[in-house]
Amino acid sequence: MILKPIIAILAFSEGGPQSYLLDINPGVVIWTTIIFLLLLLILKKTAWKPILSALDERENFIKESLEKAENAQKEAEKLLLENKERLAKAEEESQKIVEQGREYAEKVKEQILAESKEEARKIVDEAKVLIERKQDEAFAQLRSEIAGIAVGAAEKIIKETLDEEKQKKLIDTYIDELKKN
């Protein structure tokens, strides 16, 4: 199929009966040039401006789109940076809060320890006071008993004769009585 057009072209070029298609005719060349130029003028007046304006609009649209994309990228980078800063601040704040919590817990612990030590000291002081009071009561009771015994012994000694042997017996008896009580 490709061979048929090639054969036809060769037939025209050999100067056959239909060789007029390939001959240069000055009239046809002039009219073809005039028609071509008229076509260019018509296209320039009617088609070139809309085509060029469409191309300009397309170019402007692409430029604006690229600028918008760059602006959006810059804004995204700015937001990312701001978010990183906020995250760093939030992390710093959380560290502060944790540290404050630790400090507060330490203060509460120290306060509880101080209060418990104070309470223990109060209990010990109260116990000492109670022991001293009981001890004083016991000494007072012992003094009264000793005084009673001494008075009783003196009474018996005075009632009886002041014989040395009797005095020793009497003292031994009272000592035995004290041991029983």
C-alpha positions in Angstrom: 0.0 0.0 0.0 2.8 2.4 0.6 4.3 1.6 -2.7 1.3 2.9 -4.7 1.8 6.6 -3.7 5.5 6.3 -4.2 4.9 4.9 -7.7 2.5 7.7 -8.5 5.0 10.4 -7.4 7.7 8.8 -9.6 5.3 8.7 -12.5 4.7 12.4 -12.1 8.3 13.2 -11.8 9.2 11.4 -15.1 7.3 14.0 -17.1 4.3 11.9 -17.8 0.9 13.2 -18.8 0.2 14.4 -15.3 3.5 16.1 -14.5 1.8 19.5 -14.3 1.2 19.1 -10.6 4.9 19.2 -9.9 5.8 21.9 -12.3 6.5 25.4 -10.8 3.9 27.9 -12.1 4.7 31.5 -11.2 1.0 32.5 -11.1 0.2 29.7 -8.7 3.1 30.6 -6.5 2.0 34.3 -6.4 -1.6 33.4 -5.6 -0.6 30.8 -3.1 1.6 33.4 -1.4 -1.1 36.0 -1.4 -3.7 33.6 -0.1 -1.2 32.5 2.6 -0.5 36.1 3.6 -4.2 36.8 3.7 -4.8 33.8 5.8 -2.0 35.0 8.1 -3.7 38.4 8.4 -7.1 37.0 9.0 -5.6 34.6 11.6 -3.7 37.5 13.2 -6.8 39.6 13.4 -9.1 36.8 14.6 -7.2 33.8 16.0 -3.8 35.0 17.2 -5.0 37.4 19.9 -7.4 34.8 21.5 -4.7 32.1 21.2 -2.0 34.4 22.7 -4.3 35.7 25.4 -5.3 32.1 26.2 -1.6 31.2 26.4 -0.9 34.3 28.5 -3.8 33.4 30.8 -2.5 29.9 31.1 1.0 31.1 31.8 -0.3 33.5 34.5 -2.5 30.8 35.9 0.6 28.5 36.2 2.7 31.3 37.7 -0.1 32.0 40.3 -0.4 28.4 41.0 3.3 28.0 41.6 3.3 31.1 43.8 0.3 29.8 45.7 2.1 26.5 46.1 5.3 28.2 47.3 3.3 30.3 49.7 1.4 27.3 51.0 4.7 25.5 51.4 6.1 28.5 53.3 3.0 28.7 55.4 3.2 25.0 56.1 6.8 25.3 57.1 5.9 28.2 59.3 3.1 26.3 61.0 5.4 23.3 61.4 8.0 25.5 63.1 5.3 27.1 65.3 4.0 23.6 66.2 7.5 22.5 67.1 7.9 25.6 69.3 4.5 25.0 70.9 5.4 21.4 71.5 8.7 22.4 73.0 6.9 24.9 75.3 4.4 22.3 76.3 7.1 19.8 77.0 8.9 22.4 79.1 5.7 23.2 80.9 5.1 19.6 81.6 8.6 19.2 83.0 7.9 22.2 85.2 4.7 20.7 86.4 6.3 17.4 87.1 9.2 19.2 89.0 6.7 21.3 91.0 4.8 18.1 91.8 8.0 16.5 93.0 8.9 19.6 95.1 5.4 19.6 96.5 5.5 15.9 97.4 8.9 16.4 99.0 7.5 19.4 101.1 4.5 17.3 102.1 6.7 14.4 103.0 8.9 16.7 105.1 5.9 18.3 106.7 4.4 14.9 107.6 7.7 13.8 109.0 8.0 17.0 111.1 4.5 16.6 112.3 5.0 13.0 113.2 8.3 13.8 115.0 6.5 16.6 116.9 3.6 14.3 117.8 6.1 11.6 118.9 7.9 14.2 121.0 4.6 15.3 122.5 3.7 11.7 123.4 7.2 11.1 124.9 6.9 14.4 126.9 3.4 13.4 128.1 4.7 10.0 129.0 7.6 11.6 130.9 5.3 13.9 132.8 3.0 10.9 133.6 5.9 8.8 134.8 7.2 11.7 137.0 3.7 12.2 138.4 3.3 8.5 139.2 6.8 8.4 140.6 6.0 11.5 142.8 2.8 9.8 143.9 4.7 6.6 144.7 7.3 8.5 146.7 4.6 10.4 148.5 2.8 7.2 149.4 6.1 5.6 150.4 6.9 8.6 152.6 3.6 8.4 154.3 4.0 4.7 154.9 7.5 5.2 156.2 6.4 8.0 158.4 3.6 5.8 159.7 5.9 2.9 160.3 8.4 5.2 162.0 5.7 6.7 164.2 4.4 3.2 165.0 7.9 2.0 165.8 8.7 5.0 167.9 5.5 4.5 169.8 6.2 0.9 170.5 9.8 1.7 171.5 8.6 4.3 173.9 6.0 2.1 175.4 8.4 -0.7 176.0 11.5 -0.4 177.9 14.5 0.8 176.3 16.4 -2.5 176.5 18.9 -3.0 173.7 18.0 -6.5 173.0 14.3 -5.7 172.9 15.0 -2.8 170.5 16.8 -5.1 168.1 14.0 -7.6 168.2 11.5 -4.9 167.6 13.4 -3.5 164.6 13.7 -7.0 163.1 10.0 -7.5 163.5 9.2 -4.2 161.8 11.5 -5.0 159.0 9.8 -8.4 158.5 6.4 -6.6 158.5 7.7 -4.2 155.8 8.8 -7.1 153.7 5.3 -8.6 153.9 3.7 -5.4 152.8 
